[in-house]
């Protein structure tokens, strides 16, 4: 038992070589998902006609495809039409597109809960739609969506091991390599689980800190 | 030459015709109070004037600029029309003073120092100079509404629209808002108010407009309207209001 515990602990530094790449994948996928997600959310609410329909379709499609399938489509599928994308970029695109559909929902819910009077107040000052969206709606929407965004971030973090499937050297890949030579899968996977758990906690508290930093007094937002 | 001219405007929401051919004009410095049963298009009429709810037909002019003309720069014209909302509509993520300064910064393009100087001046006008650092949720309804008025005033408008500014307030908070509005009227601000505050209407308005079913049924100076209403509907409405608010009209 003690031996196993020591073995797990000594392996954490070896696995942790993969932490940086896992964090990179998570953060970049989330950023890609956020940029697309915010745009999709705004277009679904304020867009008109075909554009509005197109983004609804986008959301619907990407919510329905498993990340791994999307990842393989990007990495193995796109070279067929002459688009060679590196494994790292494929993962970011795959996870990012998937997350964008979920983030669009989070932001849309936040924007809808703000109420039309805020937009009218901005317009009545002569700010116009774009400035009001930027200076009035967006700052409130971001605050309101923080709990959902935090949740989505931790989901993407926990999906990041999918990168293993296209051969990226992240935490799980280092673990596999160790198992081949040492054959102690239980301890090594447990070490990997521990690393993910700690990463999860770190990011969770980071977002909690951000939420408290930008908290508006009296403006109630549910805890994530 | 009137400041605002409204010519035969109509507005429907779906099948419901909310405004059915409304015309009137507003001279500079005039205070008009619009009264009438709920759902008769009073708020919609205000929203037409600043084009938040553009009319389906008819024309609106402000200072000889036709607002209903598609070529008109509405963002420019709306700066000249202040609007005060029933539920205040303060920007909830901004402090009171930031609410007042936002339009100055982002629309008028003032630098921070100037914008906040103007904002402070307008907070003083509504007696909120000590509350600039508070967020809307930390203020009472009456205080929030006064910030709403200051926010509109800061843009230096030619005309102020009040959409039931006191109807979301506790009775003991109504007075402070009406006081601010009274002072504005005294300073010569042109105002159009939708309100049920008959005391205010009587003492401040030059004209009372009674609306029902999307029409103006009657309009007259307060003393005529309250003492000798011509229309049967106006009479019964005023009677009901008097019963409700216990005011002798």
Interface residues (C-beta under 8 A of the other chain):
Chain A: X117 X118 X120 X121 X122 X123 X124 X125 X126 X127 X128 X131 X135 X136 X139 X140 X143 X216 X217 X218 X219
Chain B: X50 X52 X74 X75 X76 X77 X78 X79 X81 X82 X83 X85 X87 X89 X90 X91 X92 X93 X102 X103 X106 X107 X134 X135 X136 X137 X138 X151 X152 X155
